[in-house]
Amino acid sequence: MRKLFYLIILIKSLGLNAENKYAQEGIESKKLSFSEYEKKVIKNIKDTAKALDYANLWLKEAKKSNNVQQQALAYKAIMHLVEKKFRMIYADSLLIKAKETKNDVTIGGVYLTIGAAFYDNKEYTKALDNYIIANSYISKTEDQYLIHKVKYTIAQTKYYLGYFEEAIALFTDCIDFFKEENETGYLKSLHGMALCYTQTGRYDLSSFHNLLGIKTCKELENDEMIPYFKNSEGINQYKIKKYQKAIKLLEETVPEIEKRNDYVSLTITWFYLGKCFWEQNEKEKAVSYFIKTDQLITEKNFIRPDLRENYELLIEYYGSNNNLEKQLQYINKLLAADKILHKNYKYLSYKIHKEFDTKSLLKAKQDIENKLIFNERIYTIAFVFLTTSIVGVTIWHFRTKRRYKQRFNEIMKNKPAEVFQEPVHANKSKTNINPELVKEILQNLKKFEDKKKYLEKDISLVKMASMLNTNTKYASVIISQYRGKKLTNYINDLKIDHVVELLKNHNKYRNYTNKALAEEVGFGSTQIFTKAFISRNKLSPTYFINELKKQQS
């Protein structure tokens, strides 16, 4: 009923039954041929109201003559012309008429149109479903151009949803076909391929396609796509830590992207410019770009997985500056963004690295709200209580500082906690592993430790079992019982102890960033390294390095 109500209102607002309206506005009231109606719609495409009038006359005449094919085309034109929120009202009628034609191209084209409507509404999964159905019809035809147009559409949607490898395969087919058939399709396929390669970490291949795209644009004297290839390469340069080059390329593209009102590309450009300055420790300049990014996200109701970090960095920045109001503001925005991401990007949602997950965000939100309430109350407390609080905080600070200092001295005085010592385990006799086999595995484990194999990246249980020349079950049991730890903690502790020794004995490592230290000993990310360091030493790596530098000076 609700859909019918909106359809009635829309029909009235468009004046579908008002013959006099057409005469008053200069719309031909005489009957035209179907092809003439189509030409009128295309001719007046920039004047949406006028184009709609012709499209509705076209539909009316098609219904009079019971021409199903033309009814489907007219519905399709109307669906493209009306506001996005009204498009799906026409979808059912359009699909019914298309199926009545029993024409694969017509039916496939309609599913493409419906998919585009979902795509415009940022419902990418539904869009992909309709594009795949469209492909099932159009692939039966001999129209290779249309077949590859559908492939490109599916590839683009798969890229947005995070199916990068599948998108690459489709873009490859499109590049091969469009190279000889359509220069715009060829250039856009090259650009899509470059974006996918960046997302999968193959930055050399991304650069190759970006540079090939720019070269081809110049050869064809078609500069439409040049800003997009430069923008893609700017992001690629950020990924390989060439920040100045990235900034130059990204800034070059801003005027052209703004001129085209491409808010998606502009949002992403602001974000990656901010990231470049953030990595160069120009935090205030970075935050100015992150704020611009947030403004566009809010204004256009647009978010995608890599932009999630925009809010994480703003939360971190305002948290470090103790700006609770701003911190709370961006926590709320991140929670809202997560809801949209989970809905629209289910495939990617579990892959997104989250500095702050929902549970920690909600806790931080509650903590900050409590702090703000407390701050409001504290203003009314007498001066004596305020003074007492300050004294208490000062005492706590010195105690914390003293505790950290004491822990630092303990680390400097002693060797790292021994991970090689065989712990006493009550159930050791219940392993049912042949004692000779246990002895052999332990010897291999000792070799693994002595040769510092633990510095390798991504040591899984399968890989560890292979190094110990045994199966995963025995490897897990032996490490648990003879090293007293789960595999992850065991490997992480070895890596951290190695870092501590490097920092204690070699000055050069004290100038490394946490990221560089993490890479030095094979951690997958800076966050994992920092967490493991604190867990092992009850100190942050930054504090430990600063204390070492103080001793050195």
N, C-alpha and C positions, 0 to 999 in steps of 0.2 A: 504493500500500500504506500509506503513511504517513497519508494522509487517511482511509482505511478504519479504520486502527488508532485514530485519534482519535475517529472516529464511534462505534466500538464502546465505547470508554471512556466517551464522553459519554452514550450510551444507557444504559449500566449505571449511571452516576452519577445519571441522572435517574430511574432505576427504571421504564423504560417497560413492562417485563413483570412488574412486581411488583404484582399485584392487591391483595394484603393491605395494601400501603403506603397506598393511597388510603383504605381503611377506617380505618386507624390514625390518619391525619391529618385525618379528617373530610371527605375528598373523596368525593362521591357515587359509589358503585360502580354505581348503576343507570344504564341507558342514557338519555341525554338527546338532544334534537333538536340538529341542527347549530347552529341559531340560539342555543339555550340554552348550548351549549359556548362559542360566541363571546362571549355576555354574561358568562359566568363568567370568561373570560380578561380581559375589559375590567374587570369588577368587582374582580378581584384583581391588577390591573396593578402595584400597589405592592408586592405580595408575589410577587416574581418566581418563587420556587420553586413556589408554589401555582398561579400562572397557567400555568407550564410543565406542571404535572401535567394541568390541564384541556386545554391545547393538545395534549398527547400522546394523551389519551383521544379528543379530537376527531379527530386524525389516524388513530388506530386504527379508529374507527367508520367514517370516510370510506373507509379501505382495505377494510374488511369489505364495505361496500355498493358498492365500486368507483365511488365518486362522485369523479370527477377534479377537478371544480370545488372541492369541499370539501377534498380533499387539498391542492390548491394554496393555499387560504386557511389551512389548518392549518399547512402548512410555513412560510408567510409569517409567521404569528403566532410560531411557534417561533424563526424566524430573528431576529425583533425582540427576543425575550426572552433568548436565550442570550448568553453573554459574547461580546464583539466578536471575540476570537481564534477562536471556533468558528463564527461566522456563515457564512463562505464554504463550510463543509462541507455546508450545506443548499442552497447556491445551485443546483447542478446538478439536484438532485431537484425543487426548487421550479420551475425553468425548464421541465423536462420535463413536469411535470403541468400547468403553465400553458399550454404550447403544445398539449397534448392537448385543452384546452377549446375551442381555436379562437375564443376570445373576446378581442377587441382590448383591452378594459378590463382583463381579468385579466392578459393577457400584458404589457401596458404597465405595470400595477401591479407586477408581479414585477421587471421591469427597473428600475423606480424603487427597489424594495427593495434589489436587488443594488447599484445605484448608491449608495444611502445607506450600505451596508456598506463600500464602497470609500471613500466620503467620510469616514466615521468613522475609518477607518484612515489618513486623510490621503493617500490615493492619488487625488488630484483628477482627473487625466487619465482614469483608468479609470472614475471616477465619472461624468465628463462623457460618455464614450462610451456608458455604459449609459443615462444620462438621454436622450440623443439618440435611441437606439433606442426607449426608452419613448415618446418624443414621436411617433415614426413610427407607432406603433400607436394611441395615444390620440387623435391628431389625426384619425383616421378616424371617430371617434365624434361624437356630438352633445352630449356632456357638456362644455359650455364652462367650467364651474368646474374640472373635472379638467384640461382642456387648459391653462388658465392657471396651475393649480397646478404643472404640469410646466414651463411657461415660467419661472415664478418660480424653480424649483429649478435649471434650466439657467442662468438669469441669475446666481444666487448663486454657482454654481460657476465660471462664466466670470469673475466679479469676482475670486474667489480666485486664478484662474490668470492674471489680468492682461489678459483680453480686455475691456477696459472699455467700448469703444464698442459692442461687440456686446451686452454686458450692459445698457447704457443703453437700447438699442432694445427689448430684451425687458421691462425694467422699465417702460418707457413703456406697452406693451400691458397689462401687469399692473395698472398704476395706473388706466388707463381702465376696465378690466373690474371690478376689485375695489372701486372707489369706490362702486358701487351694490350690489355683491353680498356683500362680506365685509370688515368693517372691519379685522380683523387682517391679512388679505392686503394691503389697501390701505396700512396703516401700514408694514408690513414692506417693501413695494415702494418707498414713499417713502424709507425709510431706506436701502435698497440703492442707489437712485438718487443720494442725497446722497453716499454713500461713493464711488461711481464718479466723480461730478463733482469731488470733492476730488482723486482720483487723477489726473484728467486736467487739473488746474489751473484748472478753471472754478469758482472758489471762490464767486462770487456766486450761481451756480445751486445750488451745494451748500447755501449758507445759506438760500436760498429754500425748498428742500425740507425742511431741518431745522426752520425756523420754521413752515412749513405743517404739518409733522408734529406739532409741539408744540401748535399751535393746534387741530388736529383731535382730538388726544388729549383735550384739555380739553373740547371741545364734546361728544365722545362719552362723557365721564367714564370714559375708559380710560387709566389712567396707566402701563400695562405698558411702553409703548415710550418714554415721556418721557426716562428716563435715557439711552437709546441715541441719541435725537436730540440731547440736550445733549452727550453724549460726542462724537458726530460733529462737532457745531459747535465743540467745544473743539479738536479736531484741525484743523478748518478755520481757526479763529482763529490757531492756531500757524503755519499755512502763510502767512497774510497778516501775520505778525510782530506780532500783538497778543497778546503773551505773557501779560500780567496777566489779560486776559479769558479766554484759553485755560486758564490755571491755575485760575481760579475755576470755570469750567464742568467741567473734568475732575475737580477735587477734589469737586465736588458729587455726581458720579455714582458715586464709589468705594463708599460704603456700600451702595447699592442693588445694584451689580454684585457686590460681595462676598457679599451676602445670597443672591444667585441662583447663587452658585458658578460664575459665568461667567468661567473662567480666561483665555479668549482675549481678551475685552474688557478684563479687568483687566491682563493683560500689556501690551497696547497702551497702556492708560491710563498705567501706570507709565512706559513708554518715552517717551511724549510729554510727560509732566510733567518727566521728566529733561531732554528736549530744550529745553523752555521755560527751565528754570533754566540750562542750558548756554549758551544764546544770551544770557542776561542776565549771563553770566560768574560765576554762582554754581556753580562747578565741583564743589565738594564735595557740595553738596546734590543737584546733578544726578547725580553718581556714586552717591549712595545709592539713587536711583530706578533707575539702570541696573543696579545689583546686584540689586534686587528683581525687575527684568525678567528678568535672567539666572536667578534662582532658579526663577521660574515656567517659563521655557523648559526648564530642565533637569528640573524635577519632572514636567512634563506632556509632555515630548518634543515641544514645539511650536515651530515657527519659520515665519516668512513673510518675504518679501523686504524690507519696510521695517524689520524688526527686526534685520536684519544690521548696520545702522549702530550698534546698541547695543554690539556688540563692538568695532567700529572706534574708537568714542569711549572705551571703557574701555582699549583698547590705547594710544591717544594719551595718555590721562590718566596711566596708570601709567608710560608711557615718559617723559613729561615730568618725572615724579617719580623716575625712575631705579629704579623698583621692578621689577626684572627677573623675579622669581618671578611676580608678578601679571600682568605683561605676557605672559610665556610661557603662563600659564594661559589667558588670553583669546585668544591667538593660536591655541592648540589648539582652543578652543571655536569660534572663527570658521571654522577649517578644517573642523571637523565639520559646522557649520551649512551651509557652502557645498556639501558633498556632498548634503545633504538638499534644499537649494534647487535644485540642478542637476537632481536627480531629479524633484522634484514641480512645479517651476516653470520648465520648459525654455523656454517662450515668453518669460518675463520675465528669465531669467538673463543674457541678453546686454544687457538694458536697464538692469540694476541698476548704478548708479554705485558703483564700488568704489575706495575710498581705498587699500585693500590688496588686490591680486589674489593668486591662489594662489602664483605664482612669488615675489613679494616677501614673502609670509607665510612660505613655507618657508625663504627666505633669512634672514628676521628670526628665525625659530624657531631655525635653526642657529646664528646669531650669538649669540643670547641663551644658548642651551645651552652654547656654547663659553665665553661670558663667565662663566656660573655655575661651570663647571668650573675656569676660570682663577681665579675668586674663591676657590674652596675651596683651591686650591693656594697662592694668594698669602699666605694666612694663615700658612703654614708657612715662608715666606721670611724670612730674617733682616732685622732692622730697617734695616740699611744699604741693602739692595736696595729695601725699601719707600720709604725716603727718596729714593733715586735715582729711583724711579718717579714719586714726587710732583713732584720737581724737573723730571723730563722732561715730565710733563703740564703743569706750570706754564709751562715754556718753550714747549711746543707751543701752549698757550692764548695766550700773548703774541704768538707769531709769527702765529697765526691772526688774532688781533685786529689786529695791525699790517698784515697782508695785507688784511683787510677795510677797515681805515682807509685804506690806500693806494688801494684800488679806489674807495672813496667819494670821495676827493679827486680822482681821475682823472675820475669822472663829473661832479663839481661844476665842474671846470676846463674840461672839454671839452663840446662839444655831443654829443648822441647819435650813435652810429655812423651814418654816412651810408648810408641805404638807397636813395637816389635815384641814386647814382653808377652809371654803366653799367660793369659788370665786363668784363674782357677774357675772351672766350670763344673757344676755338680752333675750335669747330664752328659759329660763328655763320653762316658762309657756306653751310652745308649745310641751312638751315631750309627752303629752297624756298618761302619766303613772299615775295610781291612786295614789293620795297623800299618802294614807296609805301604799301602796306598796313601794313608795319611802322612806318613813320613816323606814320601815322594812329593806330595802336593806342598807340604811345608817347605821342602827344599826349593821347590820352584817359586814359592811365595817369597822366600828369602832373596832369591836371585832377582825377582821382580822389584823388591825394595832396594837392594844394593845397586842395581843398574838404573834406579830412578825411572822405571817405566811408568810410574804413576803420574809423571809430568805430561803424558800424552793426553790429548783431548778426547772427550766422549767415551770414557771407559765404561762400557755396559757390562752386565753380568755375563752375557754371551762372550764378549771380548776377553773378559777376565778369565773365564773358564778355559778359553783357548790358550791364553798365556800360561796357565797352570797345568795345561795338558790334562784336563778333566772335564766333567760335565758341569752344567750350571748349578745343579742341586748340591753336589759335593763342594764346589767352590764357595757357595753361599754358606754352607754349614761350617766349613773349615775357617773361613774368615770370621764368622760370628763367634765360634767357640775358641779359636786360637788368637784372635785379635780383639775380641770382645766388642765388635762393632758391625753394623750393617755396612754393605759395600760402599754406599755413597759417603757415609761419615768417615770410613776408613781411608778412602782415596782423598777426600777433602782435607782431612787432618794431615796426611802426608804432604800434600801440596802446601798447606799453610805453614807447616814446620819448615819446609824448604824455603819459603818466602822469608820467614823470620830470620833464618840463618843468612840468607843473601843480604837482607837489610842490616843485620848486625855486623857483617864482615866486609861488605863492599859498599863504599860510599855512593857509587854511581846509581845504585838501585833506589837510593833515598830521593832521587829526583824524578823517579818514574811516577806516572799517574796510577791511580788504582786500576784503570783500564789496562795500562801497559803491564802492570804487575800480574793482573789476572791472566793476560795472554801469555806472559812469560812462563807460567806454571800450568797452563792448559785449562783454565776455567772457561766455561762457555759464555759467561757474562760478568760484567763488573758487579752486578747486584749479588750474584751467587758467591763471588769471591769475598765481597764485603761481609756478607752474612756468615760465611764459613770462618772468616778471620775473627769476627766478634765471638762466635760460638766457641772457638778454640781458645782464644786468649782473653776474653772478657774485656777487650779494648778494640777500638776501631783502628784500622790500618793508618788512617790520617793522624790520629793521636800518637801512635807508636812512632811513626816517621818523624813527626815534629819533635818528640822527645829525643830521638836519636840525633837530630840536627842540633838541638840545644847542647847536647853533650859534646858533639863534634866541635862546635864553635867555642 
